[in-house]
Amino acid sequence: MNAMSTDTLRTEVAIIGAGPAGLLLSHLLAAQGVESVVLETRTRDYVAARIRAGILEQSSVDLLTEAGLGERLAREGDQHRGIYLQFPHERHHLDFVDLIGRSVWVYGQTEVTADLVAARDADDQQFFYSISDTALHDVDTDRPYVTFTDAEGAPRRVEAVAVAGCDGSFGPSRGAIPGGSTWEKTYPYAWFGILADVAPSTDELIYAWHPNGFALHSMRSESVSRLYLQVEPGTDPASWSDDQIWDELATRLGHGQDGWTLTPGPVTDKSVLPMRSYVHAPMQHGRLFLAGDAAHIVPPTGAKGLNLAIADVALLAPALTDLVRKKDARLADAYSQTALRRVWRCTHFSWWMTTMLHRSGDPFDEQLQLSQLRWVTSSEAGATGLAENYAGMPFA
Ligand SMILES: Cc1cc2nc3c(=O)[nH]c(=O)nc-3n(C[C@H](O)[C@H](O)[C@H](O)COP(=O)(O)OP(=O)(O)OC[C@H]3O[C@@H](n4cnc5c(N)ncnc54)[C@H](O)[C@@H]3O)c2cc1C
């Protein structure tokens, strides 16, 4: 890093956002000898504590492992062969390993982030946390730069060969791409999620269709469960008591059926997550490249948000390495088009899982959903399609 003046830095890639996309990008670039600066509006503690996604596709696990981030994941992550799909009086196991030879892993986004931050710290990565006023400049030239106010209130400028917009759905990077197209769908339901200090009542995730609405039994570890209920958008988490939550989960997940029981426990976190699909194209303009939620949002039903961020970065890191090291822009120029193919596949799968499993209130939809669930759980072709999408296609 060359300090050109007290407040201007020159680096190779300026990365906006220290979520999984930004952190992983800085890690993969460093492995190729490419220097970056990571800019983050939140505090370091806030980023580390954020609770979000929890399922990793096989390709994400493989990439993290190859990048030297697999040690704790292999020790503490929980490999799942598949999922359970449930509708009234029936629970079916879809075994992805038997169907397609691939599996998924339960390893929280909080853990992925912690491993990445530890690795970047060990590598002396330069971070600026708690910044404000982030602005992108001259991204359509070969000397783009980012300005911001640092945690002490001093104005700063980072000049770079390229800027990576990894700043999530509310960051400024997407707005720095002129024109382009956006596709958006807001779903008429939300997820009420809880974390509970209790051992999961299931060995693998249960996705349940129920006349009262969708429910999901997921987990974070051997002693922490993560569960969700379909609720109306705008529901206040405080309006449900813990007993009401557990009663409704028991009903929708089929407590007592075929001897299965749901064990309640102390609720440590409650939140309501709106559900939407969003895609922005192109994901690139000049020397600005978007990755992760900055370019696309999926509803969480397909467990794709974090995995898509990782898949984008798997493409972007070699593209930026070639651009910086060899002045070869071929991969960089192809980045948006290549990434969007997987983005749309995952967008479709997430929409499909969401609309198959959530109550819309329309009796005709309901019969179609049940027919679809019976097909997916009784036909090898149907089950294989779900397995291939859920466990994820190999990275390009
Ligand atoms: C509440 C919630 C629950 C979720 N649950 C699931 C789930 O169960 N399953 C699933 O698959 N996915 C889930 N997701 C989606 C998943 O977490 C995201 O897809 C994933 O975090 C994407 O990573 P990212 O790095 O692209 O974006 P983010 O994780 O959003 O990181 C972007 C970073 O950019 C920073 N930033 C924003 N603006 C600026 C700025 N102006 N300057 C500098 N930095 C900035 C942000 O503070 C943030 O740290 C959830 C998302 C949310 C919001």
The ligand as an SDF file (V2000), in Angstrom:
LIG
                    3D

 53 58  0  0  0  0  0  0  0  0999 V2000
  -32.2330  -10.7050    7.7210 C   0  0  0  0  0  0  0  0  0  0  0  0
  -31.6700  -11.6080    6.6480 C   0  0  0  0  0  0  0  0  0  0  0  0
  -31.8010  -13.0010    6.7630 C   0  0  0  0  0  0  0  0  0  0  0  0
  -31.2960  -13.8390    5.7720 C   0  0  0  0  0  0  0  0  0  0  0  0
  -31.4700  -15.1920    5.8800 N   0  0  0  0  0  0  0  0  0  0  0  0
  -31.0100  -15.9880    4.8880 C   0  0  0  0  0  0  0  0  0  0  0  0
  -31.1800  -17.3840    4.9380 C   0  0  0  0  0  0  0  0  0  0  0  0
  -31.7770  -17.9160    5.8690 O   0  0  0  0  0  0  0  0  0  0  0  0
  -30.6810  -18.1320    3.9090 N   0  0  0  0  0  0  0  0  0  0  0  0
  -30.0100  -17.5540    2.8460 C   0  0  0  0  0  0  0  0  0  0  0  0
  -29.5350  -18.2570    1.9540 O   0  0  0  0  0  0  0  0  0  0  0  0
  -29.8260  -16.2400    2.7910 N   0  0  0  0  0  0  0  0  0  0  0  0
  -30.3120  -15.4590    3.7700 C   0  0  0  0  0  0  0  0  0  0  0  0
  -30.1260  -14.1380    3.6900 N   0  0  0  0  0  0  0  0  0  0  0  0
  -29.3630  -13.6420    2.5540 C   0  0  0  0  0  0  0  0  0  0  0  0
  -27.8620  -13.7380    2.8010 C   0  0  0  0  0  0  0  0  0  0  0  0
  -27.5620  -13.3990    4.1200 O   0  0  0  0  0  0  0  0  0  0  0  0
  -27.1970  -12.7970    1.8150 C   0  0  0  0  0  0  0  0  0  0  0  0
  -27.4840  -13.2840    0.5110 O   0  0  0  0  0  0  0  0  0  0  0  0
  -25.6910  -12.6670    2.0090 C   0  0  0  0  0  0  0  0  0  0  0  0
  -25.4340  -11.9810    3.2030 O   0  0  0  0  0  0  0  0  0  0  0  0
  -25.0830  -11.9130    0.8400 C   0  0  0  0  0  0  0  0  0  0  0  0
  -23.7840  -11.5040    1.1610 O   0  0  0  0  0  0  0  0  0  0  0  0
  -23.2140  -10.1170    0.6020 P   0  0  0  0  0  0  0  0  0  0  0  0
  -21.8120  -10.0460    1.0760 O   0  0  0  0  0  0  0  0  0  0  0  0
  -23.5040  -10.0180   -0.8440 O   0  0  0  0  0  0  0  0  0  0  0  0
  -24.1180   -9.0030    1.2710 O   0  0  0  0  0  0  0  0  0  0  0  0
  -24.2200   -8.5440    2.7970 P   0  0  0  0  0  0  0  0  0  0  0  0
  -24.0530   -9.6910    3.7010 O   0  0  0  0  0  0  0  0  0  0  0  0
  -25.4750   -7.7450    2.8970 O   0  0  0  0  0  0  0  0  0  0  0  0
  -22.9760   -7.5910    3.0040 O   0  0  0  0  0  0  0  0  0  0  0  0
  -22.9380   -6.2910    2.4490 C   0  0  0  0  0  0  0  0  0  0  0  0
  -22.0790   -5.4150    3.3410 C   0  0  0  0  0  0  0  0  0  0  0  0
  -21.9670   -4.1180    2.7410 O   0  0  0  0  0  0  0  0  0  0  0  0
  -22.0410   -3.1570    3.7750 C   0  0  0  0  0  0  0  0  0  0  0  0
  -22.4400   -1.8570    3.2110 N   0  0  0  0  0  0  0  0  0  0  0  0
  -23.6720   -1.4380    2.8590 C   0  0  0  0  0  0  0  0  0  0  0  0
  -23.6330   -0.1640    2.4410 N   0  0  0  0  0  0  0  0  0  0  0  0
  -22.3440    0.2310    2.5070 C   0  0  0  0  0  0  0  0  0  0  0  0
  -21.6820    1.4470    2.2230 C   0  0  0  0  0  0  0  0  0  0  0  0
  -22.3670    2.5360    1.8000 N   0  0  0  0  0  0  0  0  0  0  0  0
  -20.3440    1.5150    2.3980 N   0  0  0  0  0  0  0  0  0  0  0  0
  -19.6480    0.4260    2.8520 C   0  0  0  0  0  0  0  0  0  0  0  0
  -20.2360   -0.7480    3.1660 N   0  0  0  0  0  0  0  0  0  0  0  0
  -21.5710   -0.8480    2.9870 C   0  0  0  0  0  0  0  0  0  0  0  0
  -23.0810   -3.7390    4.7200 C   0  0  0  0  0  0  0  0  0  0  0  0
  -23.0220   -3.1830    6.0140 O   0  0  0  0  0  0  0  0  0  0  0  0
  -22.7110   -5.2150    4.7010 C   0  0  0  0  0  0  0  0  0  0  0  0
  -21.7710   -5.5370    5.7090 O   0  0  0  0  0  0  0  0  0  0  0  0
  -30.6450  -13.2850    4.6500 C   0  0  0  0  0  0  0  0  0  0  0  0
  -30.5080  -11.9010    4.5410 C   0  0  0  0  0  0  0  0  0  0  0  0
  -31.0250  -11.0640    5.5030 C   0  0  0  0  0  0  0  0  0  0  0  0
  -30.8880   -9.5690    5.3360 C   0  0  0  0  0  0  0  0  0  0  0  0
  1  2  1  0
  2  3  1  0
  2 52  2  0
  3  4  2  0
  4  5  1  0
  4 50  1  0
  5  6  2  0
  6  7  1  0
  6 13  1  0
  7  8  2  0
  7  9  1  0
  9 10  1  0
 10 11  2  0
 10 12  1  0
 12 13  2  0
 13 14  1  0
 14 15  1  0
 14 50  1  0
 15 16  1  0
 16 17  1  0
 16 18  1  0
 18 19  1  0
 18 20  1  0
 20 21  1  0
 20 22  1  0
 22 23  1  0
 23 24  1  0
 24 25  2  0
 24 26  1  0
 24 27  1  0
 27 28  1  0
 28 29  2  0
 28 30  1  0
 28 31  1  0
 31 32  1  0
 32 33  1  0
 33 34  1  0
 33 48  1  0
 34 35  1  0
 35 36  1  0
 35 46  1  0
 36 37  1  0
 36 45  1  0
 37 38  2  0
 38 39  1  0
 39 40  1  0
 39 45  2  0
 40 41  1  0
 40 42  2  0
 42 43  1  0
 43 44  2  0
 44 45  1  0
 46 47  1  0
 46 48  1  0
 48 49  1  0
 50 51  2  0
 51 52  1  0
 52 53  1  0
M  END
$$$$
